[in-house]
Amino acid sequence: MSEVLFAFSDPVPGPDGITWAARACGAQLENGLWEGWLEFIPDTGGEFVASPRETTQPNRADTLYWATGLTPVYLE
């Protein structure tokens, strides 16, 4: 089951003028490792867009640590 690990406070500007709220999500895999990805929600409403897997970590704490280290430039 996936969960939101971290919600970024600054909106991410898109090339079309829409701004996006970004959040880092994660889920435990069958082998016990955790995967992490990003989700972006448009400020105009509608469906979120998810990235492919961005990281694989040994546990939830390390996945959260990965998420909190992401910079605004990475999110863009």
PyMOL Python script that loads the backbone (N, CA, C, O; Angstrom):
from pymol import cmd

cmd.read_pdbstr("""\
ATOM      1  N   MET A   1       0.845  -1.184   0.000  1.00  0.00           N
ATOM      2  CA  MET A   1       0.000   0.000   0.000  1.00  0.00           C
ATOM      3  C   MET A   1       0.884   1.240   0.000  1.00  0.00           C
ATOM      4  O   MET A   1       1.834   1.328   0.778  1.00  0.00           O
ATOM      5  N   SER A   2       0.581   2.180  -0.855  1.00  0.00           N
ATOM      6  CA  SER A   2       1.391   3.389  -0.958  1.00  0.00           C
ATOM      7  C   SER A   2       0.943   4.436   0.056  1.00  0.00           C
ATOM      8  O   SER A   2      -0.187   4.420   0.544  1.00  0.00           O
ATOM      9  N   GLU A   3       1.851   5.329   0.352  1.00  0.00           N
ATOM     10  CA  GLU A   3       1.540   6.424   1.273  1.00  0.00           C
ATOM     11  C   GLU A   3       2.303   7.673   0.873  1.00  0.00           C
ATOM     12  O   GLU A   3       3.371   7.597   0.265  1.00  0.00           O
ATOM     13  N   VAL A   4       1.749   8.815   1.218  1.00  0.00           N
ATOM     14  CA  VAL A   4       2.437  10.079   1.018  1.00  0.00           C
ATOM     15  C   VAL A   4       3.446  10.213   2.148  1.00  0.00           C
ATOM     16  O   VAL A   4       3.078  10.204   3.323  1.00  0.00           O
ATOM     17  N   LEU A   5       4.708  10.336   1.791  1.00  0.00           N
ATOM     18  CA  LEU A   5       5.766  10.454   2.793  1.00  0.00           C
ATOM     19  C   LEU A   5       6.089  11.898   3.127  1.00  0.00           C
ATOM     20  O   LEU A   5       6.420  12.221   4.268  1.00  0.00           O
ATOM     21  N   PHE A   6       5.990  12.772   2.121  1.00  0.00           N
ATOM     22  CA  PHE A   6       6.411  14.153   2.316  1.00  0.00           C
ATOM     23  C   PHE A   6       5.717  15.027   1.285  1.00  0.00           C
ATOM     24  O   PHE A   6       5.703  14.695   0.100  1.00  0.00           O
ATOM     25  N   ALA A   7       5.141  16.142   1.724  1.00  0.00           N
ATOM     26  CA  ALA A   7       4.529  17.119   0.817  1.00  0.00           C
ATOM     27  C   ALA A   7       5.425  18.353   0.780  1.00  0.00           C
ATOM     28  O   ALA A   7       5.750  18.921   1.822  1.00  0.00           O
ATOM     29  N   PHE A   8       5.815  18.756  -0.398  1.00  0.00           N
ATOM     30  CA  PHE A   8       6.692  19.910  -0.573  1.00  0.00           C
ATOM     31  C   PHE A   8       5.879  21.195  -0.446  1.00  0.00           C
ATOM     32  O   PHE A   8       4.749  21.268  -0.930  1.00  0.00           O
ATOM     33  N   SER A   9       6.450  22.201   0.200  1.00  0.00           N
ATOM     34  CA  SER A   9       5.696  23.425   0.472  1.00  0.00           C
ATOM     35  C   SER A   9       5.650  24.376  -0.722  1.00  0.00           C
ATOM     36  O   SER A   9       4.675  25.109  -0.884  1.00  0.00           O
ATOM     37  N   ASP A  10       6.676  24.376  -1.553  1.00  0.00           N
ATOM     38  CA  ASP A  10       6.712  25.302  -2.685  1.00  0.00           C
ATOM     39  C   ASP A  10       6.098  24.659  -3.918  1.00  0.00           C
ATOM     40  O   ASP A  10       6.401  23.508  -4.232  1.00  0.00           O
ATOM     41  N   PRO A  11       5.234  25.394  -4.623  1.00  0.00           N
ATOM     42  CA  PRO A  11       4.672  24.859  -5.860  1.00  0.00           C
ATOM     43  C   PRO A  11       5.749  24.741  -6.943  1.00  0.00           C
ATOM     44  O   PRO A  11       6.743  25.466  -6.934  1.00  0.00           O
ATOM     45  N   VAL A  12       5.527  23.820  -7.866  1.00  0.00           N
ATOM     46  CA  VAL A  12       6.462  23.581  -8.959  1.00  0.00           C
ATOM     47  C   VAL A  12       5.854  24.174 -10.235  1.00  0.00           C
ATOM     48  O   VAL A  12       4.755  23.784 -10.630  1.00  0.00           O
ATOM     49  N   PRO A  13       6.555  25.112 -10.884  1.00  0.00           N
ATOM     50  CA  PRO A  13       6.010  25.692 -12.107  1.00  0.00           C
ATOM     51  C   PRO A  13       6.131  24.727 -13.275  1.00  0.00           C
ATOM     52  O   PRO A  13       7.153  24.061 -13.440  1.00  0.00           O
ATOM     53  N   GLY A  14       5.086  24.659 -14.081  1.00  0.00           N
ATOM     54  CA  GLY A  14       5.116  23.847 -15.286  1.00  0.00           C
ATOM     55  C   GLY A  14       5.380  24.698 -16.506  1.00  0.00           C
ATOM     56  O   GLY A  14       5.237  25.919 -16.446  1.00  0.00           O
ATOM     57  N   PRO A  15       5.763  24.085 -17.614  1.00  0.00           N
ATOM     58  CA  PRO A  15       6.083  24.856 -18.827  1.00  0.00           C
ATOM     59  C   PRO A  15       4.859  25.547 -19.436  1.00  0.00           C
ATOM     60  O   PRO A  15       5.000  26.475 -20.233  1.00  0.00           O
ATOM     61  N   ASP A  16       3.673  25.099 -19.065  1.00  0.00           N
ATOM     62  CA  ASP A  16       2.441  25.660 -19.631  1.00  0.00           C
ATOM     63  C   ASP A  16       1.795  26.710 -18.730  1.00  0.00           C
ATOM     64  O   ASP A  16       0.676  27.150 -18.992  1.00  0.00           O
ATOM     65  N   GLY A  17       2.502  27.114 -17.664  1.00  0.00           N
ATOM     66  CA  GLY A  17       1.976  28.124 -16.764  1.00  0.00           C
ATOM     67  C   GLY A  17       1.194  27.567 -15.588  1.00  0.00           C
ATOM     68  O   GLY A  17       0.868  28.303 -14.657  1.00  0.00           O
ATOM     69  N   ILE A  18       0.895  26.296 -15.618  1.00  0.00           N
ATOM     70  CA  ILE A  18       0.212  25.653 -14.488  1.00  0.00           C
ATOM     71  C   ILE A  18       1.237  25.383 -13.398  1.00  0.00           C
ATOM     72  O   ILE A  18       2.361  24.977 -13.691  1.00  0.00           O
ATOM     73  N   THR A  19       0.862  25.605 -12.145  1.00  0.00           N
ATOM     74  CA  THR A  19       1.736  25.225 -11.044  1.00  0.00           C
ATOM     75  C   THR A  19       1.218  23.933 -10.433  1.00  0.00           C
ATOM     76  O   THR A  19       0.025  23.634 -10.471  1.00  0.00           O
ATOM     77  N   TRP A  20       2.137  23.190  -9.880  1.00  0.00           N
ATOM     78  CA  TRP A  20       1.850  21.851  -9.382  1.00  0.00           C
ATOM     79  C   TRP A  20       2.275  21.723  -7.928  1.00  0.00           C
ATOM     80  O   TRP A  20       3.333  22.220  -7.542  1.00  0.00           O
ATOM     81  N   ALA A  21       1.464  21.068  -7.131  1.00  0.00           N
ATOM     82  CA  ALA A  21       1.857  20.692  -5.770  1.00  0.00           C
ATOM     83  C   ALA A  21       2.565  19.345  -5.888  1.00  0.00           C
ATOM     84  O   ALA A  21       2.068  18.427  -6.539  1.00  0.00           O
ATOM     85  N   ALA A  22       3.714  19.240  -5.260  1.00  0.00           N
ATOM     86  CA  ALA A  22       4.498  18.013  -5.348  1.00  0.00           C
ATOM     87  C   ALA A  22       4.489  17.281  -4.015  1.00  0.00           C
ATOM     88  O   ALA A  22       4.484  17.890  -2.945  1.00  0.00           O
ATOM     89  N   ARG A  23       4.486  15.962  -4.113  1.00  0.00           N
ATOM     90  CA  ARG A  23       4.592  15.134  -2.911  1.00  0.00           C
ATOM     91  C   ARG A  23       5.400  13.887  -3.255  1.00  0.00           C
ATOM     92  O   ARG A  23       5.357  13.389  -4.380  1.00  0.00           O
ATOM     93  N   ALA A  24       6.125  13.404  -2.278  1.00  0.00           N
ATOM     94  CA  ALA A  24       6.894  12.174  -2.421  1.00  0.00           C
ATOM     95  C   ALA A  24       6.090  11.041  -1.795  1.00  0.00           C
ATOM     96  O   ALA A  24       5.583  11.156  -0.679  1.00  0.00           O
ATOM     97  N   CYS A  25       5.988   9.962  -2.528  1.00  0.00           N
ATOM     98  CA  CYS A  25       5.213   8.812  -2.068  1.00  0.00           C
ATOM     99  C   CYS A  25       6.107   7.584  -2.018  1.00  0.00           C
ATOM    100  O   CYS A  25       7.164   7.540  -2.649  1.00  0.00           O
ATOM    101  N   GLY A  26       5.674   6.601  -1.270  1.00  0.00           N
ATOM    102  CA  GLY A  26       6.448   5.373  -1.176  1.00  0.00           C
ATOM    103  C   GLY A  26       5.568   4.186  -0.865  1.00  0.00           C
ATOM    104  O   GLY A  26       4.419   4.323  -0.443  1.00  0.00           O
ATOM    105  N   ALA A  27       6.141   3.015  -1.088  1.00  0.00           N
ATOM    106  CA  ALA A  27       5.439   1.771  -0.784  1.00  0.00           C
ATOM    107  C   ALA A  27       6.472   0.677  -0.558  1.00  0.00           C
ATOM    108  O   ALA A  27       7.548   0.671  -1.155  1.00  0.00           O
ATOM    109  N   GLN A  28       6.113  -0.234   0.310  1.00  0.00           N
ATOM    110  CA  GLN A  28       6.989  -1.365   0.564  1.00  0.00           C
ATOM    111  C   GLN A  28       6.758  -2.423  -0.503  1.00  0.00           C
ATOM    112  O   GLN A  28       5.620  -2.747  -0.842  1.00  0.00           O
ATOM    113  N   LEU A  29       7.856  -2.953  -1.025  1.00  0.00           N
ATOM    114  CA  LEU A  29       7.798  -4.003  -2.034  1.00  0.00           C
ATOM    115  C   LEU A  29       7.696  -5.366  -1.359  1.00  0.00           C
ATOM    116  O   LEU A  29       7.898  -5.486  -0.151  1.00  0.00           O
ATOM    117  N   GLU A  30       7.385  -6.376  -2.135  1.00  0.00           N
ATOM    118  CA  GLU A  30       7.251  -7.733  -1.582  1.00  0.00           C
ATOM    119  C   GLU A  30       8.536  -8.227  -0.938  1.00  0.00           C
ATOM    120  O   GLU A  30       8.487  -9.025  -0.002  1.00  0.00           O
ATOM    121  N   ASN A  31       9.683  -7.770  -1.420  1.00  0.00           N
ATOM    122  CA  ASN A  31      10.969  -8.214  -0.868  1.00  0.00           C
ATOM    123  C   ASN A  31      11.402  -7.411   0.362  1.00  0.00           C
ATOM    124  O   ASN A  31      12.495  -7.621   0.888  1.00  0.00           O
ATOM    125  N   GLY A  32      10.542  -6.487   0.821  1.00  0.00           N
ATOM    126  CA  GLY A  32      10.829  -5.705   2.017  1.00  0.00           C
ATOM    127  C   GLY A  32      11.456  -4.349   1.747  1.00  0.00           C
ATOM    128  O   GLY A  32      11.432  -3.475   2.614  1.00  0.00           O
ATOM    129  N   LEU A  33      12.017  -4.160   0.558  1.00  0.00           N
ATOM    130  CA  LEU A  33      12.565  -2.855   0.204  1.00  0.00           C
ATOM    131  C   LEU A  33      11.431  -1.858  -0.012  1.00  0.00           C
ATOM    132  O   LEU A  33      10.266  -2.236  -0.140  1.00  0.00           O
ATOM    133  N   TRP A  34      11.794  -0.586  -0.050  1.00  0.00           N
ATOM    134  CA  TRP A  34      10.816   0.475  -0.306  1.00  0.00           C
ATOM    135  C   TRP A  34      11.147   1.162  -1.610  1.00  0.00           C
ATOM    136  O   TRP A  34      12.318   1.375  -1.925  1.00  0.00           O
ATOM    137  N   GLU A  35      10.129   1.510  -2.368  1.00  0.00           N
ATOM    138  CA  GLU A  35      10.302   2.316  -3.565  1.00  0.00           C
ATOM    139  C   GLU A  35       9.717   3.687  -3.312  1.00  0.00           C
ATOM    140  O   GLU A  35       8.784   3.840  -2.524  1.00  0.00           O
ATOM    141  N   GLY A  36      10.269   4.688  -3.987  1.00  0.00           N
ATOM    142  CA  GLY A  36       9.773   6.050  -3.854  1.00  0.00           C
ATOM    143  C   GLY A  36       9.569   6.676  -5.216  1.00  0.00           C
ATOM    144  O   GLY A  36      10.316   6.398  -6.153  1.00  0.00           O
ATOM    145  N   TRP A  37       8.555   7.524  -5.326  1.00  0.00           N
ATOM    146  CA  TRP A  37       8.253   8.231  -6.563  1.00  0.00           C
ATOM    147  C   TRP A  37       7.639   9.572  -6.213  1.00  0.00           C
ATOM    148  O   TRP A  37       7.349   9.846  -5.048  1.00  0.00           O
ATOM    149  N   LEU A  38       7.446  10.395  -7.206  1.00  0.00           N
ATOM    150  CA  LEU A  38       6.867  11.716  -7.014  1.00  0.00           C
ATOM    151  C   LEU A  38       5.491  11.781  -7.650  1.00  0.00           C
ATOM    152  O   LEU A  38       5.230  11.151  -8.675  1.00  0.00           O
ATOM    153  N   GLU A  39       4.625  12.550  -7.028  1.00  0.00           N
ATOM    154  CA  GLU A  39       3.309  12.831  -7.590  1.00  0.00           C
ATOM    155  C   GLU A  39       3.134  14.344  -7.639  1.00  0.00           C
ATOM    156  O   GLU A  39       3.533  15.064  -6.723  1.00  0.00           O
ATOM    157  N   PHE A  40       2.529  14.808  -8.728  1.00  0.00           N
ATOM    158  CA  PHE A  40       2.307  16.232  -8.941  1.00  0.00           C
ATOM    159  C   PHE A  40       0.822  16.454  -9.168  1.00  0.00           C
ATOM    160  O   PHE A  40       0.204  15.798 -10.006  1.00  0.00           O
ATOM    161  N   ILE A  41       0.248  17.400  -8.402  1.00  0.00           N
ATOM    162  CA  ILE A  41      -1.179  17.701  -8.485  1.00  0.00           C
ATOM    163  C   ILE A  41      -1.325  19.109  -9.066  1.00  0.00           C
ATOM    164  O   ILE A  41      -0.782  20.060  -8.504  1.00  0.00           O
ATOM    165  N   PRO A  42      -2.054  19.262 -10.189  1.00  0.00           N
ATOM    166  CA  PRO A  42      -2.177  20.596 -10.787  1.00  0.00           C
ATOM    167  C   PRO A  42      -3.018  21.532  -9.926  1.00  0.00           C
ATOM    168  O   PRO A  42      -4.000  21.111  -9.315  1.00  0.00           O
ATOM    169  N   ASP A  43      -2.627  22.800  -9.883  1.00  0.00           N
ATOM    170  CA  ASP A  43      -3.387  23.769  -9.089  1.00  0.00           C
ATOM    171  C   ASP A  43      -4.750  24.063  -9.715  1.00  0.00           C
ATOM    172  O   ASP A  43      -5.604  24.674  -9.073  1.00  0.00           O
ATOM    173  N   THR A  44      -4.958  23.641 -10.943  1.00  0.00           N
ATOM    174  CA  THR A  44      -6.233  23.844 -11.622  1.00  0.00           C
ATOM    175  C   THR A  44      -7.219  22.719 -11.321  1.00  0.00           C
ATOM    176  O   THR A  44      -8.350  22.737 -11.807  1.00  0.00           O
ATOM    177  N   GLY A  45      -6.797  21.749 -10.527  1.00  0.00           N
ATOM    178  CA  GLY A  45      -7.638  20.597 -10.224  1.00  0.00           C
ATOM    179  C   GLY A  45      -7.398  19.486 -11.234  1.00  0.00           C
ATOM    180  O   GLY A  45      -6.694  19.677 -12.226  1.00  0.00           O
ATOM    181  N   GLY A  46      -7.967  18.364 -10.987  1.00  0.00           N
ATOM    182  CA  GLY A  46      -7.810  17.246 -11.897  1.00  0.00           C
ATOM    183  C   GLY A  46      -6.889  16.175 -11.356  1.00  0.00           C
ATOM    184  O   GLY A  46      -6.494  16.188 -10.190  1.00  0.00           O
ATOM    185  N   GLU A  47      -6.567  15.266 -12.223  1.00  0.00           N
ATOM    186  CA  GLU A  47      -5.765  14.089 -11.852  1.00  0.00           C
ATOM    187  C   GLU A  47      -4.304  14.452 -11.596  1.00  0.00           C
ATOM    188  O   GLU A  47      -3.754  15.358 -12.224  1.00  0.00           O
ATOM    189  N   PHE A  48      -3.694  13.738 -10.674  1.00  0.00           N
ATOM    190  CA  PHE A  48      -2.269  13.913 -10.432  1.00  0.00           C
ATOM    191  C   PHE A  48      -1.476  13.143 -11.481  1.00  0.00           C
ATOM    192  O   PHE A  48      -1.992  12.239 -12.139  1.00  0.00           O
ATOM    193  N   VAL A  49      -0.218  13.521 -11.619  1.00  0.00           N
ATOM    194  CA  VAL A  49       0.717  12.843 -12.514  1.00  0.00           C
ATOM    195  C   VAL A  49       1.801  12.238 -11.634  1.00  0.00           C
ATOM    196  O   VAL A  49       2.360  12.918 -10.773  1.00  0.00           O
ATOM    197  N   ALA A  50       2.096  10.965 -11.848  1.00  0.00           N
ATOM    198  CA  ALA A  50       3.117  10.281 -11.058  1.00  0.00           C
ATOM    199  C   ALA A  50       4.346   9.991 -11.912  1.00  0.00           C
ATOM    200  O   ALA A  50       4.233   9.648 -13.089  1.00  0.00           O
ATOM    201  N   SER A  51       5.500  10.132 -11.311  1.00  0.00           N
ATOM    202  CA  SER A  51       6.745   9.765 -11.984  1.00  0.00           C
ATOM    203  C   SER A  51       6.917   8.252 -11.894  1.00  0.00           C
ATOM    204  O   SER A  51       6.249   7.592 -11.098  1.00  0.00           O
ATOM    205  N   PRO A  52       7.807   7.712 -12.705  1.00  0.00           N
ATOM    206  CA  PRO A  52       8.190   6.322 -12.465  1.00  0.00           C
ATOM    207  C   PRO A  52       8.980   6.241 -11.146  1.00  0.00           C
ATOM    208  O   PRO A  52       9.231   7.262 -10.507  1.00  0.00           O
ATOM    209  N   ARG A  53       9.355   5.065 -10.761  1.00  0.00           N
ATOM    210  CA  ARG A  53      10.140   4.890  -9.543  1.00  0.00           C
ATOM    211  C   ARG A  53      11.383   5.770  -9.614  1.00  0.00           C
ATOM    212  O   ARG A  53      12.119   5.751 -10.600  1.00  0.00           O
ATOM    213  N   GLU A  54      11.605   6.547  -8.542  1.00  0.00           N
ATOM    214  CA  GLU A  54      12.756   7.444  -8.461  1.00  0.00           C
ATOM    215  C   GLU A  54      13.873   6.865  -7.596  1.00  0.00           C
ATOM    216  O   GLU A  54      15.042   7.208  -7.769  1.00  0.00           O
ATOM    217  N   THR A  55      13.504   5.986  -6.663  1.00  0.00           N
ATOM    218  CA  THR A  55      14.501   5.419  -5.751  1.00  0.00           C
ATOM    219  C   THR A  55      14.013   4.092  -5.205  1.00  0.00           C
ATOM    220  O   THR A  55      12.815   3.812  -5.186  1.00  0.00           O
ATOM    221  N   THR A  56      14.954   3.285  -4.766  1.00  0.00           N
ATOM    222  CA  THR A  56      14.676   2.069  -3.998  1.00  0.00           C
ATOM    223  C   THR A  56      15.567   2.143  -2.763  1.00  0.00           C
ATOM    224  O   THR A  56      16.778   2.338  -2.866  1.00  0.00           O
ATOM    225  N   GLN A  57      14.951   1.985  -1.603  1.00  0.00           N
ATOM    226  CA  GLN A  57      15.662   2.122  -0.333  1.00  0.00           C
ATOM    227  C   GLN A  57      15.399   0.897   0.543  1.00  0.00           C
ATOM    228  O   GLN A  57      14.433   0.169   0.311  1.00  0.00           O
ATOM    229  N   PRO A  58      16.244   0.665   1.541  1.00  0.00           N
ATOM    230  CA  PRO A  58      16.069  -0.516   2.376  1.00  0.00           C
ATOM    231  C   PRO A  58      14.892  -0.464   3.347  1.00  0.00           C
ATOM    232  O   PRO A  58      14.429  -1.503   3.818  1.00  0.00           O
ATOM    233  N   ASN A  59      14.403   0.752   3.651  1.00  0.00           N
ATOM    234  CA  ASN A  59      13.306   0.854   4.615  1.00  0.00           C
ATOM    235  C   ASN A  59      12.576   2.187   4.439  1.00  0.00           C
ATOM    236  O   ASN A  59      12.987   3.040   3.652  1.00  0.00           O
ATOM    237  N   ARG A  60      11.486   2.344   5.191  1.00  0.00           N
ATOM    238  CA  ARG A  60      10.670   3.560   5.084  1.00  0.00           C
ATOM    239  C   ARG A  60      11.452   4.796   5.513  1.00  0.00           C
ATOM    240  O   ARG A  60      11.369   5.838   4.863  1.00  0.00           O
ATOM    241  N   ALA A  61      12.207   4.688   6.597  1.00  0.00           N
ATOM    242  CA  ALA A  61      12.961   5.844   7.103  1.00  0.00           C
ATOM    243  C   ALA A  61      13.941   6.358   6.050  1.00  0.00           C
ATOM    244  O   ALA A  61      14.073   7.569   5.877  1.00  0.00           O
ATOM    245  N   ASP A  62      14.618   5.475   5.355  1.00  0.00           N
ATOM    246  CA  ASP A  62      15.558   5.903   4.323  1.00  0.00           C
ATOM    247  C   ASP A  62      14.832   6.486   3.116  1.00  0.00           C
ATOM    248  O   ASP A  62      15.360   7.377   2.452  1.00  0.00           O
ATOM    249  N   THR A  63      13.646   6.003   2.829  1.00  0.00           N
ATOM    250  CA  THR A  63      12.850   6.558   1.734  1.00  0.00           C
ATOM    251  C   THR A  63      12.392   7.967   2.089  1.00  0.00           C
ATOM    252  O   THR A  63      12.411   8.856   1.238  1.00  0.00           O
ATOM    253  N   LEU A  64      11.986   8.178   3.325  1.00  0.00           N
ATOM    254  CA  LEU A  64      11.623   9.519   3.785  1.00  0.00           C
ATOM    255  C   LEU A  64      12.834  10.446   3.737  1.00  0.00           C
ATOM    256  O   LEU A  64      12.709  11.603   3.335  1.00  0.00           O
ATOM    257  N   TYR A  65      13.987   9.958   4.136  1.00  0.00           N
ATOM    258  CA  TYR A  65      15.212  10.757   4.079  1.00  0.00           C
ATOM    259  C   TYR A  65      15.511  11.177   2.639  1.00  0.00           C
ATOM    260  O   TYR A  65      15.882  12.325   2.392  1.00  0.00           O
ATOM    261  N   TRP A  66      15.351  10.249   1.687  1.00  0.00           N
ATOM    262  CA  TRP A  66      15.530  10.578   0.272  1.00  0.00           C
ATOM    263  C   TRP A  66      14.588  11.724  -0.108  1.00  0.00           C
ATOM    264  O   TRP A  66      15.007  12.690  -0.746  1.00  0.00           O
ATOM    265  N   ALA A  67      13.333  11.615   0.280  1.00  0.00           N
ATOM    266  CA  ALA A  67      12.327  12.604  -0.107  1.00  0.00           C
ATOM    267  C   ALA A  67      12.660  13.992   0.452  1.00  0.00           C
ATOM    268  O   ALA A  67      12.519  14.994  -0.249  1.00  0.00           O
ATOM    269  N   THR A  68      13.093  14.051   1.689  1.00  0.00           N
ATOM    270  CA  THR A  68      13.357  15.343   2.314  1.00  0.00           C
ATOM    271  C   THR A  68      14.617  15.997   1.767  1.00  0.00           C
ATOM    272  O   THR A  68      14.833  17.188   1.991  1.00  0.00           O
ATOM    273  N   GLY A  69      15.441  15.257   1.067  1.00  0.00           N
ATOM    274  CA  GLY A  69      16.647  15.810   0.474  1.00  0.00           C
ATOM    275  C   GLY A  69      16.464  16.338  -0.938  1.00  0.00           C
ATOM    276  O   GLY A  69      17.403  16.890  -1.512  1.00  0.00           O
ATOM    277  N   LEU A  70      15.278  16.183  -1.513  1.00  0.00           N
ATOM    278  CA  LEU A  70      15.051  16.645  -2.878  1.00  0.00           C
ATOM    279  C   LEU A  70      14.946  18.161  -2.920  1.00  0.00           C
ATOM    280  O   LEU A  70      14.347  18.775  -2.037  1.00  0.00           O
ATOM    281  N   THR A  71      15.522  18.751  -3.932  1.00  0.00           N
ATOM    282  CA  THR A  71      15.529  20.208  -4.072  1.00  0.00           C
ATOM    283  C   THR A  71      14.466  20.658  -5.069  1.00  0.00           C
ATOM    284  O   THR A  71      13.984  19.855  -5.867  1.00  0.00           O
ATOM    285  N   PRO A  72      14.100  21.932  -5.027  1.00  0.00           N
ATOM    286  CA  PRO A  72      13.141  22.453  -6.019  1.00  0.00           C
ATOM    287  C   PRO A  72      13.609  22.230  -7.458  1.00  0.00           C
ATOM    288  O   PRO A  72      12.787  21.967  -8.337  1.00  0.00           O
ATOM    289  N   VAL A  73      14.915  22.331  -7.712  1.00  0.00           N
ATOM    290  CA  VAL A  73      15.431  22.109  -9.056  1.00  0.00           C
ATOM    291  C   VAL A  73      15.174  20.670  -9.485  1.00  0.00           C
ATOM    292  O   VAL A  73      14.825  20.429 -10.641  1.00  0.00           O
ATOM    293  N   TYR A  74      15.337  19.712  -8.582  1.00  0.00           N
ATOM    294  CA  TYR A  74      15.068  18.311  -8.913  1.00  0.00           C
ATOM    295  C   TYR A  74      13.590  18.130  -9.272  1.00  0.00           C
ATOM    296  O   TYR A  74      13.264  17.409 -10.214  1.00  0.00           O
ATOM    297  N   LEU A  75      12.706  18.777  -8.529  1.00  0.00           N
ATOM    298  CA  LEU A  75      11.284  18.635  -8.783  1.00  0.00           C
ATOM    299  C   LEU A  75      10.881  19.221 -10.130  1.00  0.00           C
ATOM    300  O   LEU A  75       9.943  18.735 -10.761  1.00  0.00           O
ATOM    301  N   GLU A  76      11.578  20.256 -10.574  1.00  0.00           N
ATOM    302  CA  GLU A  76      11.262  20.861 -11.867  1.00  0.00           C
ATOM    303  C   GLU A  76      11.619  19.925 -12.986  1.00  0.00           C
ATOM    304  O   GLU A  76      11.426  20.259 -14.155  1.00  0.00           O
TER     305      GLU A  76
END
""", "prot")
cmd.dss("prot")
cmd.show_as("cartoon", "prot")
cmd.util.cbc("prot")
cmd.orient("prot")
